[in-house]
Amino acid sequence: MASLMVCIGSSCHLKGSYNVIQTFQQMVEEYNLHDQVEMKAQFCMKRCQQGVSVCLDGVDYDVSPQTAREFFKTHILDKQPKP
């Protein structure tokens, strides 16, 4: 199971963390990944840099609302086992 954490602290909130979370939630629904992706929100991840701080399986990334869909496809969807 993939562990996906999105920062919702002040800086990330202003950069669009709510929209990133919405995109990720929509894609979990769209691809029926409820039992393969565990999503959590974290108040502050102490990485106030370029975009919204996202941690996927212990690896930190910067994501924006504009890149969230592509991030999900590349880092989560493409890594799912093929039937």
C-alpha positions in Angstrom: 0.0 0.0 0.0 1.3 3.4 -0.9 1.5 6.0 1.9 0.7 9.5 0.6 0.9 12.5 2.9 0.1 16.0 1.9 1.0 19.1 3.9 -1.8 21.4 4.9 0.2 24.0 6.8 -0.2 27.7 6.1 2.4 28.0 3.3 1.2 24.9 1.5 -2.4 25.9 1.9 -1.6 29.1 0.1 0.1 27.2 -2.6 -3.0 25.0 -3.2 -2.8 21.9 -1.0 -6.6 21.7 -0.9 -6.7 21.4 -4.7 -3.8 18.8 -4.6 -5.7 16.7 -2.1 -8.9 17.0 -4.1 -7.1 15.8 -7.3 -5.5 12.9 -5.4 -8.9 11.9 -3.9 -10.6 12.1 -7.3 -7.9 9.9 -8.9 -8.2 7.3 -6.1 -11.9 7.1 -6.8 -11.4 7.1 -10.6 -8.9 4.2 -10.5 -10.5 2.4 -7.6 -7.4 2.5 -5.5 -9.0 2.7 -2.0 -7.1 -0.4 -0.7 -3.8 0.6 -2.4 -3.3 4.2 -1.4 -3.5 5.5 2.1 -3.8 9.3 2.1 -3.1 11.5 5.1 -2.9 15.3 5.8 0.0 16.7 7.9 -0.2 20.1 9.4 3.4 21.2 8.5 6.1 19.1 7.0 8.8 21.7 7.5 9.5 21.9 3.7 8.1 25.3 2.8 9.8 25.5 -0.6 8.5 25.6 -4.2 5.1 23.8 -4.1 2.9 21.8 -1.9 5.0 19.3 0.2 4.0 15.7 -0.5 5.6 12.6 1.0 5.1 9.4 -0.9 6.4 6.3 0.9 9.0 8.3 2.7 10.2 10.4 -0.3 9.5 14.1 -0.3 8.3 15.9 -3.4 7.0 19.4 -4.3 3.7 19.3 -6.2 1.4 22.1 -7.4 -2.3 21.9 -8.2 -1.3 22.0 -11.9 1.1 19.0 -11.6 -0.9 16.9 -9.1 -2.6 14.7 -11.8 0.6 14.0 -13.6 2.4 13.3 -10.3 -0.3 10.8 -9.3 -0.1 9.0 -12.7 3.7 8.8 -12.7 4.4 8.0 -9.1 1.3 6.1 -8.0 -0.7 4.8 -10.9 2.3 3.6 -13.0 3.7 1.7 -10.0 0.5 -0.3 -9.4 0.6 -4.0 -10.2 -0.9 -4.8 -13.6 -3.7 -7.3 -13.6 
